[in-house]
Amino acid sequence: MLENERIVRQFIRILKEESKKSESSIFPEGAWQKLDDLKGSLAGTNDDIEAIESEIVSWCKKNQYKTVLEALISFRRDPIEDGEEFPEPDNTDSSIKTVSLRSAIEDAQERRQKKKE
């Protein structure tokens, strides 16, 4: 697996795990709303994994989310190897696409909102 893809998969896994917690030690509270900015910036990536990874890292740096960046670097498990499934854009391509990340962001935001209610 390419390093860029590993980082994107880790970001999706962290989103999923942290959105289930009442208080995240990785995502600051304001980050959940700012994920909309990341979703918007993904439009120009054309499903290029390097561009997707670059947008994630840029979003973290722009918003000074050091804990998220640190988690991406240190989080070594591959979610696919752990048997977890992520939304796939179609059945013929198992690579991560923009729609997969957008879907993961929306799911995490929805779970997080439910936790706050």
N, C-alpha and C positions, 0 to 999 in steps of 0.2 A: 504494500500500500504506500502510495506517495505521501510525503510529509504533509502536503497541503490538504489532502483528503483526510488524513488522520486528525488534523486540527479541526477541520469542519465537523467531522463525526464527533469529536470530543465536545465541541461547542454544543451540538445538538443534545448529546447525552447530559451535559451539565445543565442545559436549559430544562430538560425533562426532570432531572433529579431535584434541582433547586426550586423549581416551581411547585413542587409538592410540599415544601417546607413552609412553616408559618413565618420563619425568619431565615433568610439566606445569609450564609457567611461569605458567599462569593459574589452574588449580585446585590449591589446597593438597591434600596427600595425604588429610587427614581429610575433605575436602569430598565425596569419592566415597561415603563411607558416609552422610554427612548428606543426600545426595540423597533418601534414603528419607523424610526429614522433608518435603522439598518435594513429593514424590509424594503424601504423605498430605494435605498442605494443598490440593492441587489438587482434591480431592473436592468442595469447596464452590463451585467456580468456575462450574459449570454451562456449561462451554464458552464462557464470556464472555471474549473475548480481552483485554479490559482487566483483568479479574480475574486471568487467568492471568499476564499481564505483571506485575501488582502483586504476586502471590505470588512470582514469580522475584526481583523487586527486593527485596522484604521478606526473603526467604531470604538473599540476598547481604548485605544490611545487618545482619540479626540475627547472622549468623555472621562479619561483618566481612571478607567476601571482596571487598576493594577491587579486586583484579586482575580478578576476574570482571566487576564493574560497569564498570571501565574498558574491558575488552574489548567489552562490550555497546555501549558508547557509540562506540568507535572502529572497530569492525568493520563496514564498510560494504557488503560484498558481499551480495547477496540469494542464498541457496542455490538457490532455484528458478530464478533466471535463469542460474545456473551449471550447470544441468542435473542437479542432484542431486535425488533423490526422498526424501520422508519419508512415513512411514506415514499413510495417509488413513483416516478412520473409515468412509467410504463413497465411492462413485463420483460422487455427485451434489453433494458439497460440498467445495470445494478449500480451505476455510479450516482453520486449525489448531484442533484440538480437544484436549481434555484427554488423550484416549487417545493422540494423536500424541506429546505431550510425555512422557507416562508411558512409552510404548514407547521413545522416544529415550533417556530416563534409564536404563531397564533395559538397553538395548543398550550404552550407554556404560559402565555399571557392569560388565557382563559382559566387555566388551573390556578394561577396566582390570584386572579380576581375572586374566584370562588373561595380561596383560603382567607381572603380579607373580609368576606361577607359573614 
